Amino acid sequence: MSASVGMEARAVQDAALPPLADLMARIGPQARATARALALTPGAAKARALASAAACIRQDARGILAQNALDLADARAAGRPAAFMDRLMLDPGRIEGIATGVDGVASLADPVGRLLATIERPNGLVIERVATPLGVVGVIFESRPNVTVDAAALCLMAGNACILRAGSETLRTATALADAFRRGIAEAGLPADAAQLVPTRDRGAVGLMLAGLDGAIDVIVPRGGRSLVERVQADARVPVFAHLDGLCHVYVAAGAELGMARRIVLNAKMRRTGICGAAETLLVDRAVADTRLGPLVRDLLDAGCEVRGDAAAQAADPRVRPAAEADWATEYLDAIIACRVVDGLGDALDHVERWGSHHTDCIVTDDPTEAERFLAEVDSAIVLHNASTQFADGGEFGFGGEIGIATGRMHARGPVGTEQLTSFKYRVRGAGQIRP
């Protein structure tokens, strides 16, 4: 499909929709009503619905790939970079991964109704803190179509309805995935409106969601670049699970074993360059730079990664390009990494604090004292010792998936899974007590 034909098809599709205000005025109340029902749905019923949804995604794989091919063609015609195309692209393996993720969520324990604490007061009152759903979760995302299903599955298992707003470049793919998911849960007896995808590219839908849809939305989760997240944080009238840049660091400390450091650095950067857990800055302790820096830089360059470094990194290999100050603050989401030699652990900690985004940072060392100090002092949602930053993923944490990685400090932090998509209430049991 040519770009012009694709644009015409999108225009016809959008013209067939009701006015935006009317469309969103229906979506909000439908989500709110569904959330009330989901809050009372037993865990076994939610698990069956998710298993059915996974089966439907597998059944619809060919149609989903066909829609994804149209989105890819439009993105290619628009000159989107390779990293963007990688985030947008689906193949049979990735679709199977999406379905497997839904099965994983289905296998989790029901987070709703968990007894979080019991307090027995001297007057005989018994106070229980119990996990409850958040209600309606609005998810605004850009180029990753898998977020459609990840968010829908996690929200459903946590007893929440969700309203999903995909980026215009991925709307066809997201719609095909949402249709399969909705059909699956409906066939299992749960309401399809547990997961509603906003069926328009009109950007005004984002503003209406940020305003809360007249009280229908309880929390917003943005998944995308800095401009989207900053707009959400600035304009939202409901709570936000912030997900800022994944400006992730790997610090190769004086106590690092070279073989391990080489494996971790290469994987952290190059396994998938377009994900938020990809390493964007490599820091190397000056005390071991003579033996560690050259091999680490050569591995990256030989793997096709552009390295932008300080004077020491440039001296290690003539292919290293000079780093500008902006490189220390850049989330490349591409085969590019910034590299700097630092004067020990304290200097590394200062660099991470100044330039990091509080997402995911790693130290490579066999020195337990170095490791514990790094783990204690780095104020990031995820801090790793001797492991790739690409483990910054809810599935790898055993959460069955994630709706995002929250970099704020309130309520949820790190991978947002089913437990983080719940709140709580207090149940107080008495025997006629009154307050004196």
C-alpha positions as CSV (number, residue, x, y, z in Angstrom):
1,M,0.0,0.0,0.0
2,S,1.4,3.4,-0.9
3,A,1.6,6.2,1.6
4,S,-1.1,8.2,-0.2
5,V,-3.5,5.2,-0.4
6,G,-2.9,4.5,3.3
7,M,-3.7,8.1,4.2
8,E,-6.9,8.0,2.2
9,A,-7.9,4.7,3.9
10,R,-7.3,6.2,7.3
11,A,-9.3,9.3,6.4
12,V,-12.3,7.2,5.3
13,Q,-12.1,5.1,8.5
14,D,-12.0,8.2,10.8
15,A,-14.8,9.9,8.9
16,A,-17.0,6.9,9.6
17,L,-16.7,7.4,13.4
18,P,-19.0,9.6,15.5
19,P,-17.8,13.0,16.6
20,L,-14.9,12.6,19.1
21,A,-16.8,14.0,22.1
22,D,-19.7,11.5,21.5
23,L,-17.3,8.7,21.0
24,M,-15.4,9.3,24.2
25,A,-18.6,10.0,26.1
26,R,-19.6,6.4,25.4
27,I,-16.2,4.8,26.1
28,G,-15.9,6.3,29.6
29,P,-19.2,5.1,31.2
30,Q,-18.8,1.7,29.5
31,A,-15.4,1.3,31.2
32,R,-16.7,2.5,34.6
33,A,-19.6,0.0,34.5
34,T,-17.4,-2.8,33.4
35,A,-14.9,-2.0,36.2
36,R,-17.6,-2.5,38.8
37,A,-18.3,-6.0,37.5
38,L,-14.6,-6.9,37.2
39,A,-13.9,-6.0,40.8
40,L,-16.2,-8.8,41.8
41,T,-15.0,-11.4,39.3
42,P,-13.3,-14.4,40.8
43,G,-9.7,-15.1,39.9
44,A,-10.5,-18.4,38.2
45,A,-12.9,-16.6,35.8
46,K,-10.3,-14.0,34.9
47,A,-7.7,-16.7,34.3
48,R,-10.1,-18.6,31.9
49,A,-10.8,-15.4,30.0
50,L,-7.1,-14.6,29.6
51,A,-6.4,-18.1,28.4
52,S,-9.2,-17.7,25.9
53,A,-7.8,-14.3,24.8
54,A,-4.3,-15.9,24.3
55,A,-5.9,-18.6,22.1
56,C,-7.7,-16.0,20.0
57,I,-4.5,-14.0,19.5
58,R,-2.8,-17.1,18.2
59,Q,-5.8,-17.9,15.9
60,D,-5.7,-14.3,14.5
61,A,-1.9,-14.2,14.0
62,R,-2.1,-14.0,10.2
63,G,-4.6,-11.2,10.2
64,I,-2.7,-9.3,12.9
65,L,0.5,-9.6,10.8
66,A,-1.4,-8.3,7.7
67,Q,-2.5,-5.2,9.6
68,N,1.0,-4.7,11.0
69,A,2.4,-4.9,7.5
70,L,0.2,-1.9,6.5
71,D,1.4,0.1,9.6
72,L,5.0,-0.8,8.7
73,A,4.5,0.4,5.1
74,D,3.2,3.7,6.3
75,A,6.0,4.2,8.8
76,R,8.6,3.3,6.2
77,A,7.1,5.8,3.7
78,A,7.2,8.4,6.4
79,G,10.9,7.8,6.9
80,R,10.7,6.5,10.4
81,P,14.2,5.4,11.8
82,A,15.2,1.8,12.2
83,A,14.7,1.8,16.0
84,F,11.1,2.9,15.6
85,M,10.5,0.2,12.9
86,D,11.8,-2.4,15.3
87,R,9.5,-1.3,18.0
88,L,6.5,-1.4,15.6
89,M,7.3,-4.6,13.8
90,L,5.6,-7.9,14.7
91,D,6.5,-11.4,13.4
92,P,5.2,-14.8,14.3
93,G,7.7,-15.1,17.1
94,R,6.7,-11.8,18.6
95,I,3.0,-12.6,18.3
96,E,3.6,-15.9,20.1
97,G,5.5,-14.0,22.7
98,I,2.5,-11.7,23.2
99,A,0.1,-14.7,23.6
100,T,2.6,-16.5,25.9
101,G,2.6,-13.3,28.0
102,V,-1.2,-13.4,28.4
103,D,-0.9,-17.1,29.4
104,G,1.7,-16.0,32.0
105,V,-0.7,-13.4,33.5
106,A,-3.5,-16.0,33.6
107,S,-1.2,-18.2,35.7
108,L,-0.7,-15.5,38.4
109,A,-2.4,-15.5,41.7
110,D,-5.4,-13.1,41.8
111,P,-4.1,-9.9,43.4
112,V,-7.6,-8.7,44.3
113,G,-8.8,-9.5,47.8
114,R,-5.3,-10.2,49.2
115,L,-5.1,-9.6,52.9
116,L,-2.2,-7.1,53.3
117,A,-2.4,-6.6,57.0
118,T,-4.5,-7.2,60.1
119,I,-4.5,-4.9,63.1
120,E,-6.3,-5.9,66.3
121,R,-7.0,-2.9,68.5
122,P,-7.3,-2.9,72.3
123,N,-11.0,-2.1,72.0
124,G,-11.7,-5.3,70.1
125,L,-11.9,-3.8,66.6
126,V,-10.2,-5.9,63.9
127,I,-8.9,-3.8,61.0
128,E,-7.9,-5.5,57.7
129,R,-6.1,-3.9,54.8
130,V,-7.3,-5.6,51.6
131,A,-6.2,-5.2,48.0
132,T,-8.8,-3.7,45.7
133,P,-8.7,-2.8,42.0
134,L,-7.8,0.8,40.9
135,G,-10.9,1.0,38.7
136,V,-10.4,2.3,35.2
137,V,-6.8,2.6,33.8
138,G,-6.1,4.8,30.8
139,V,-3.1,3.7,28.9
140,I,-1.6,6.1,26.2
141,F,1.1,4.5,24.2
142,E,3.0,5.1,20.9
143,S,4.8,2.6,18.7
144,R,4.7,-0.7,20.6
145,P,1.6,-2.6,19.6
146,N,2.3,-5.3,22.2
147,V,1.4,-2.8,24.9
148,T,-2.3,-3.2,23.7
149,V,-2.4,-6.8,25.0
150,D,0.1,-6.4,27.9
151,A,-2.0,-3.6,29.4
152,A,-5.3,-5.3,28.8
153,A,-4.2,-8.6,30.3
154,L,-2.6,-7.1,33.4
155,C,-5.5,-4.7,34.0
156,L,-8.1,-7.5,33.7
157,M,-6.3,-9.8,36.2
158,A,-6.1,-6.9,38.6
159,G,-9.9,-6.3,38.3
160,N,-9.6,-3.1,36.3
161,A,-11.1,-2.0,33.0
162,C,-8.8,-0.2,30.6
163,I,-9.1,2.4,27.9
164,L,-6.2,2.1,25.4
165,R,-5.1,4.9,23.1
166,A,-2.5,3.7,20.6
167,G,-0.3,5.9,18.5
168,S,-1.5,6.7,15.0
169,E,1.3,4.7,13.5
170,T,0.3,1.5,15.2
171,L,-3.5,1.8,15.2
172,R,-4.2,-0.9,12.7
173,T,-2.0,-3.4,14.5
174,A,-3.3,-2.4,17.9
175,T,-6.9,-2.7,16.7
176,A,-6.3,-6.2,15.4
177,L,-4.8,-7.3,18.7
178,A,-7.5,-5.6,20.8
179,D,-10.2,-7.3,18.7
180,A,-8.7,-10.7,19.3
181,F,-8.3,-10.0,23.0
182,R,-11.9,-8.7,23.3
183,R,-13.3,-11.7,21.4
184,G,-11.4,-14.1,23.7
185,I,-12.6,-12.7,27.0
186,A,-16.2,-12.4,25.7
187,E,-16.2,-16.0,24.6
188,A,-15.2,-16.9,28.2
189,G,-18.1,-14.9,29.6
190,L,-16.4,-11.6,30.6
191,P,-17.4,-8.2,29.2
192,A,-15.5,-7.2,26.0
193,D,-15.5,-3.7,27.3
194,A,-12.9,-4.6,29.9
195,A,-10.5,-3.5,27.2
196,Q,-11.5,-0.7,24.9
197,L,-9.2,0.7,22.3
198,V,-10.0,4.3,21.2
199,P,-10.7,3.8,17.5
200,T,-9.4,7.1,16.2
201,R,-6.2,8.9,15.3
202,D,-7.7,12.2,16.5
203,R,-5.2,13.5,19.0
204,G,-8.0,15.3,20.9
205,A,-8.7,11.9,22.4
206,V,-5.5,12.2,24.5
207,G,-6.7,15.5,26.0
208,L,-10.0,14.1,26.9
209,M,-8.4,11.1,28.6
210,L,-6.0,13.3,30.5
211,A,-9.0,15.3,31.8
212,G,-10.4,12.0,33.2
213,L,-13.5,11.5,30.9
214,D,-15.8,13.1,33.4
215,G,-14.5,11.0,36.3
216,A,-14.4,7.7,34.4
217,I,-10.6,7.3,34.5
218,D,-8.8,6.7,37.8
219,V,-5.1,6.6,36.7
220,I,-3.2,7.3,33.5
221,V,-0.2,5.3,32.3
222,P,1.9,6.8,29.5
223,R,4.1,4.6,27.4
224,G,6.3,6.5,24.9
225,G,8.9,9.1,24.5
226,R,9.7,12.1,26.6
227,S,7.4,14.5,24.8
228,L,4.4,12.2,25.5
229,V,5.3,11.6,29.1
230,E,5.9,15.3,29.8
231,R,2.6,16.3,28.3
232,V,0.8,13.7,30.3
233,Q,2.5,14.8,33.5
234,A,1.7,18.5,32.8
235,D,-1.9,18.1,31.7
236,A,-3.3,15.1,33.5
237,R,-6.1,15.8,36.1
238,V,-5.9,12.2,37.4
239,P,-2.9,10.4,39.0
240,V,-0.1,9.3,36.6
241,F,2.3,6.3,36.7
242,A,5.3,8.2,35.3
243,H,7.6,6.3,32.9
244,L,10.4,8.6,31.8
245,D,13.4,8.0,29.7
246,G,15.3,4.7,30.1
247,L,18.7,6.4,30.5
248,C,20.3,3.3,31.8
249,H,24.0,3.0,32.8
250,V,26.4,0.1,33.1
251,Y,29.3,0.8,35.4
252,V,32.3,-1.5,35.0
253,A,34.0,-1.1,38.4
254,A,37.6,-1.8,39.5
255,G,36.5,-5.2,40.8
256,A,34.9,-6.4,37.5
257,E,36.0,-9.6,35.8
258,L,36.6,-8.8,32.2
259,G,34.8,-11.7,30.6
260,M,31.6,-11.1,32.6
261,A,31.8,-7.3,31.9
262,R,32.1,-7.9,28.1
263,R,29.1,-10.2,28.1
264,I,26.9,-7.9,30.2
265,V,27.8,-4.7,28.4
266,L,27.2,-6.2,24.9
267,N,23.9,-7.7,25.9
268,A,22.7,-4.6,27.8
269,K,23.3,-2.4,24.7
270,M,22.7,-4.7,21.7
271,R,20.2,-7.4,22.6
272,R,17.4,-5.0,21.7
273,T,18.5,-1.4,21.3
274,G,15.0,0.0,21.1
275,I,13.7,-1.0,24.5
276,C,13.7,1.2,27.6
277,G,16.1,-1.2,29.5
278,A,18.8,-0.9,26.9
279,A,22.1,0.6,28.2
280,E,22.7,4.1,26.9
281,T,25.9,5.0,28.9
282,L,29.0,2.9,29.7
283,L,31.1,4.0,32.6
284,V,34.5,2.4,33.3
285,D,36.7,2.9,36.4
286,R,39.9,4.6,35.5
287,A,41.8,2.2,37.7
288,V,41.1,-0.7,35.2
289,A,40.6,1.3,32.0
290,D,43.9,0.1,30.6
291,T,42.7,-3.5,30.6
292,R,38.9,-3.2,30.4
293,L,38.1,-0.2,28.2
294,G,39.6,-1.3,25.0
295,P,37.9,-4.8,24.8
296,L,34.5,-3.3,25.9
297,V,34.6,-0.6,23.3
298,R,35.8,-3.0,20.5
299,D,33.0,-5.5,21.3
300,L,30.4,-2.7,20.8
301,L,32.0,-1.3,17.7
302,D,32.4,-4.7,16.1
303,A,28.7,-5.5,16.8
304,G,27.7,-2.4,14.8
305,C,27.3,0.0,17.8
306,E,28.4,3.6,17.4
307,V,30.4,4.7,20.5
308,R,30.6,8.3,21.5
309,G,33.2,8.8,24.1
310,D,35.4,11.1,26.2
311,A,39.1,11.4,25.5
312,A,40.0,8.1,27.1
313,A,37.4,6.2,25.2
314,Q,38.6,7.8,21.9
315,A,42.2,6.8,22.7
316,A,41.0,3.2,23.2
317,D,39.9,2.9,19.6
318,P,40.1,5.4,16.7
319,R,36.5,4.5,15.6
320,V,35.1,6.2,18.8
321,R,33.5,9.5,18.0
322,P,33.8,12.5,20.4
323,A,30.9,12.7,22.9
324,A,29.1,16.0,23.5
325,E,27.6,16.9,26.8
326,A,24.1,16.1,25.4
327,D,25.2,12.5,24.9
328,W,25.2,11.9,28.6
329,A,21.5,12.9,28.7
330,T,20.4,11.0,25.6
331,E,18.2,8.0,25.4
332,Y,19.2,6.8,22.0
333,L,17.0,3.7,21.6
334,D,19.4,2.8,18.8
335,A,22.8,1.2,18.3
336,I,24.6,4.1,19.9
337,I,26.2,4.4,23.4
338,A,28.0,7.1,25.3
339,C,31.2,6.0,27.1
340,R,33.2,7.7,29.8
341,V,36.0,6.9,32.2
342,V,35.3,7.8,35.8
343,D,37.5,8.2,38.8
344,G,36.1,5.4,40.9
345,L,32.8,4.5,42.4
346,G,32.0,7.9,43.8
347,D,32.5,9.6,40.5
348,A,30.3,6.9,38.9
349,L,27.5,7.5,41.4
350,D,27.7,11.3,40.8
351,H,27.4,10.7,37.1
352,V,24.4,8.5,37.4
353,E,22.7,10.9,39.8
354,R,23.3,13.9,37.5
355,W,22.5,12.4,34.2
356,G,20.3,9.3,34.9
357,S,16.5,9.0,34.7
358,H,16.0,6.8,37.8
359,H,15.1,3.9,35.6
360,T,17.7,1.1,35.5
361,D,21.4,1.1,36.4
362,C,23.9,-1.7,36.7
363,I,27.3,-2.3,38.4
364,V,29.7,-5.0,37.2
365,T,32.1,-6.0,40.0
366,D,33.2,-9.0,42.1
367,D,33.8,-6.7,45.0
368,P,30.8,-7.0,47.4
369,T,31.6,-3.7,49.1
370,E,31.4,-1.8,45.8
371,A,28.3,-3.7,44.8
372,E,26.4,-3.0,48.1
373,R,27.3,0.7,48.0
374,F,26.1,1.0,44.4
375,L,22.8,-0.8,45.2
376,A,22.2,1.4,48.2
377,E,23.1,4.8,46.8
378,V,21.7,4.7,43.2
379,D,18.2,6.0,43.4
380,S,16.7,4.2,40.5
381,A,13.6,2.0,40.2
382,I,15.8,-1.0,39.3
383,V,19.4,-1.4,40.3
384,L,21.4,-4.5,39.2
385,H,24.6,-6.2,40.2
386,N,26.3,-8.3,37.6
387,A,23.3,-8.6,35.4
388,S,22.2,-7.0,32.1
389,T,20.0,-3.9,32.2
390,Q,17.8,-5.7,29.7
391,F,16.3,-7.6,32.6
392,A,14.3,-4.5,33.3
393,D,11.1,-6.2,32.3
394,G,8.0,-7.3,34.2
395,G,8.0,-10.7,32.6
396,E,11.6,-11.3,33.8
397,F,10.5,-10.3,37.3
398,G,7.8,-12.9,37.3
399,F,5.0,-10.4,36.9
400,G,3.7,-12.0,33.7
401,G,4.3,-8.8,31.9
402,E,4.2,-5.1,32.6
403,I,2.1,-2.1,31.8
404,G,5.3,0.1,32.1
405,I,8.2,0.8,34.3
406,A,7.4,3.5,36.7
407,T,10.3,5.9,37.5
408,G,8.4,7.9,40.1
409,R,8.4,7.3,43.8
410,M,4.6,7.1,44.6
411,H,2.5,3.9,44.8
412,A,4.2,2.0,42.0
413,R,7.9,1.9,41.1
414,G,9.7,-0.3,38.6
415,P,7.7,-2.8,36.5
416,V,4.0,-2.2,36.9
417,G,2.3,-5.6,37.1
418,T,-0.9,-6.9,38.6
419,E,-0.1,-6.1,42.2
420,Q,0.9,-2.5,41.3
421,L,-2.4,-2.1,39.5
422,T,-4.3,-2.5,42.8
423,S,-5.0,-0.2,45.7
424,F,-6.4,-1.2,49.0
425,K,-9.2,-0.5,51.4
426,Y,-9.7,-1.0,55.2
427,R,-12.3,-3.4,56.4
428,V,-13.1,-2.8,60.1
429,R,-15.0,-5.5,62.0
430,G,-16.6,-4.6,65.3
431,A,-19.0,-5.9,68.0
432,G,-20.9,-2.8,68.8
433,Q,-18.0,-0.5,69.8
434,I,-18.6,3.2,70.0
435,R,-16.0,5.9,70.4
436,P,-15.9,7.5,73.8
